[in-house]
Amino acid sequence: MATINSVLGPLDTSDLGFTLSHEHIMVASPGILQDYPELIGTDIIERVVD
């Protein structure tokens, strides 16, 4: 069976189950915070990082 490399080491792909291959928890492009502070405030960023 095929394997992938993870932060915990190699994993067999059959052990993964349903997996999203590209997921953004938080996106903050340059200028967004300055233009739309109500959408991405520092309090939200601090909660995401925690």
C-alpha positions in Angstrom: 0.0 0.0 0.0 1.1 3.6 -0.6 2.4 5.7 2.2 2.6 9.5 2.9 5.0 11.4 5.1 3.5 13.1 8.1 4.9 15.0 11.0 4.6 11.8 13.0 6.4 9.7 10.3 5.2 7.6 7.4 1.5 6.6 7.4 -0.2 4.0 5.3 -2.8 5.7 3.1 -5.4 3.2 4.1 -5.2 4.5 7.6 -6.1 8.1 6.6 -9.9 7.8 6.0 -11.5 10.9 4.4 -8.8 13.6 4.1 -8.9 17.1 2.7 -5.6 17.6 0.9 -5.5 21.4 1.1 -7.2 23.1 4.0 -6.9 26.7 5.2 -7.6 27.4 8.9 -7.0 31.1 8.5 -6.1 33.2 5.4 -4.7 36.7 5.9 -3.4 38.1 2.7 -1.4 41.3 2.7 -3.7 44.3 3.0 -6.8 42.4 4.2 -6.2 43.3 7.9 -5.7 47.0 7.0 -8.7 47.2 4.6 -11.1 45.0 6.5 -10.1 45.0 10.2 -13.6 43.8 11.2 -13.2 40.6 9.2 -9.7 39.6 10.6 -9.1 41.3 13.8 -6.0 40.5 16.0 -8.3 38.8 18.5 -9.3 36.3 15.9 -5.7 35.7 14.8 -4.7 35.1 18.4 -7.5 32.5 18.9 -6.5 30.7 15.7 -2.8 30.6 16.6 -3.6 29.2 20.1 
